Amino acid sequence: MRTPRTVLVLCTGNSCRSQMAEAILRHDLRGQVHVLSAGIRPQPAVAAGALEALRLARIPTEGLFPKDLDSVLSKAIDLVVTVCDDAKEACPVFPRPVPSIHLPFHDPHGEPLESFVRVRDDIRARMVPAVRAALGL
């Protein structure tokens, strides 16, 4: 069995899209990837709508919390996925070259739960296959 590859999902606030992506990738690619998420300017908490949208899909949310980009820079990252344009523009230089892909998603902050569910489903539909392809899984 192959060692899981490490994926970093990067966003601005690390409170919604990147948190949902972290949980979805961890769930759907279990055993194939180790998933981290972080933000350029992390917010104090994960958005309640993001957590509820994940729970509705029976995706575990334990351990999700906003993290600063600096807390993951020293990790051995195999792939960076940026989910918003701010994160793409501010993507740091890692100690070694790291492949990256940009998959922008709508920010549902402040919108009804249905918006979070749509974004959750969009992340699952586009990101899971994109990560599989980028890592050759």
C-alpha positions in Angstrom: 0.0 0.0 0.0 1.2 3.5 -0.9 1.9 6.1 1.7 -0.9 8.7 1.7 0.0 11.9 -0.2 -0.4 15.2 1.6 -2.8 17.8 0.2 -3.1 21.4 1.5 -6.3 23.2 0.7 -5.7 26.9 0.9 -8.2 29.8 1.2 -8.4 33.3 2.7 -10.2 32.7 5.9 -10.0 28.9 6.3 -13.6 29.0 7.7 -15.8 27.6 5.0 -14.7 26.3 1.5 -11.3 25.0 2.6 -12.8 23.4 5.7 -15.5 21.7 3.6 -12.8 20.6 1.1 -10.6 19.2 3.9 -13.4 17.1 5.3 -14.6 15.9 1.9 -11.2 14.9 0.7 -10.4 13.2 4.0 -13.7 11.3 3.8 -13.8 10.4 0.1 -10.1 9.7 -0.4 -9.6 8.0 3.0 -6.3 6.2 3.1 -5.0 7.8 -0.1 -4.4 11.3 1.1 -3.6 13.2 4.3 -5.5 16.5 4.1 -4.6 19.9 5.7 -6.3 23.2 5.2 -5.1 26.7 6.1 -5.9 30.3 5.5 -4.0 33.5 4.6 -6.0 35.3 7.2 -7.8 32.6 9.2 -11.1 33.5 10.9 -11.8 32.6 14.5 -14.2 29.7 13.8 -15.5 27.4 11.1 -18.7 28.7 9.6 -21.8 27.0 11.1 -23.3 26.6 7.6 -20.2 24.7 6.5 -20.4 22.4 9.4 -24.1 21.7 9.0 -23.7 21.1 5.2 -21.1 18.5 6.0 -23.2 16.9 8.7 -26.2 16.6 6.3 -23.9 14.6 3.9 -22.7 12.4 6.9 -19.2 13.7 6.5 -17.3 13.9 9.8 -16.4 17.4 11.1 -14.3 16.5 14.1 -11.0 18.3 14.3 -12.0 21.1 11.9 -10.7 24.5 13.0 -9.2 27.5 11.2 -5.4 27.3 10.8 -2.8 29.9 9.8 -0.8 29.2 6.7 2.4 29.5 8.8 1.4 26.4 10.8 1.7 24.2 7.8 4.6 25.6 5.8 7.1 23.2 7.3 5.0 20.1 6.3 5.9 18.0 3.4 3.1 18.9 1.0 2.5 17.0 -2.3 -0.2 19.2 -3.7 -1.7 22.6 -2.9 -5.2 23.4 -3.9 -6.3 27.0 -3.8 -10.1 27.5 -3.6 -10.3 31.3 -3.8 -8.5 33.9 -5.9 -7.0 35.7 -2.9 -5.3 32.5 -1.8 -4.1 31.8 -5.3 -2.5 35.3 -5.5 -1.0 35.0 -2.0 0.1 31.4 -2.3 3.5 31.2 -0.6 6.8 29.8 -1.8 7.3 26.4 -0.1 10.7 25.1 0.9 10.6 22.8 -2.1 8.6 23.0 -5.3 5.0 21.9 -4.8 2.5 21.3 -7.6 -0.7 23.4 -7.3 -4.1 23.6 -8.8 -6.6 26.4 -8.6 -10.3 25.4 -8.2 -12.3 28.5 -7.3 -15.6 28.0 -5.5 -18.4 30.5 -4.6 -18.1 31.9 -1.0 -21.5 31.1 0.7 -20.6 33.1 3.9 -23.7 34.9 5.1 -26.0 33.0 2.8 -28.7 30.4 3.6 -27.8 26.8 4.3 -28.8 25.8 0.7 -25.8 27.9 -0.6 -23.4 25.9 1.7 -24.9 22.7 0.4 -24.5 23.7 -3.2 -20.8 24.7 -2.6 -20.3 21.4 -0.7 -21.6 19.4 -3.7 -19.6 21.5 -6.1 -16.4 20.8 -4.1 -17.2 17.1 -4.0 -17.9 17.0 -7.8 -14.9 18.9 -9.0 -12.2 18.7 -6.3 -12.2 15.0 -5.6 -11.5 14.0 -9.2 -9.1 16.9 -9.7 -7.0 15.8 -6.7 -7.1 12.2 -7.9 -5.9 13.2 -11.3 -3.2 15.6 -10.0 -1.8 12.9 -7.7 -2.3 10.0 -10.1 -4.6 8.1 -7.7 
